[in-house]
Amino acid sequence: MAFFRTLPPEVIQALMGVDARYLASAFEAIETREGGWERYTREDLGLSAADEARLKSIMLD
């Protein structure tokens, strides 16, 4: 954490912030790939159906 205190605020924002355009592009790339979101969560992230259901429950409740 001490290292982050030495960085200019604009650098911290770039590293720690979220740009909606980047998220939209990432989601679009996932959806256009064969298998879409389900393939991404199962193959790339290694989540089971139960893992995904629990994640959704945590994030959406």
N, C-alpha and C positions, 0 to 999 in steps of 0.2 A: 504494500500500500504506500510505503514511503516513496517509491519510484513514481507513482501516479501523481503525487503532490508536486513533483518537479516539472510536470508537463504543463504546457499552456492549456487553458480551458478549451480551446477549439480542438485540440488533439484528443483530449479526454472525451469530448462530445462525439468525435468521429469514432473512437474506439468503443465507447460504451452506449452510444445512442442507437436508435432504430429509425431508419428512414423507410417510410411506408412504401416508397417505390421499390426498394430492394426486396422487401417482403413480398410485394405483389409479383415481382419478377420471379422470385424463388417459387412461389406457389404456382405460377403459370408454367414454369419449367417442369415442376412435379406433375401437374395435371396433363401436360401435353405428351409426356413420356408414356409409353405403353404400360398399362397397369395402374397408372395414376397414383393417387394417394395411398391406396392399399398396398401397392407394390413397394412404394417408398417406405412406408412404415414397417412392412414385413421384412423386405430384403435389405434395404439400406440401413434402417435403424434396428432391425432385429427384434421388433416388438411382436408379441403374440396378440391374438384378438383380445384376451383378457387384459394385457398391458395397455392396449389402445383404449379399451373401455374405461379402465381406471384413470388414465390420463385425461380423457374427455371429462370424466366426472369431476376430477380435481380442477380442471381449467374452466369448466362451464358452470360450476355450482357456486 
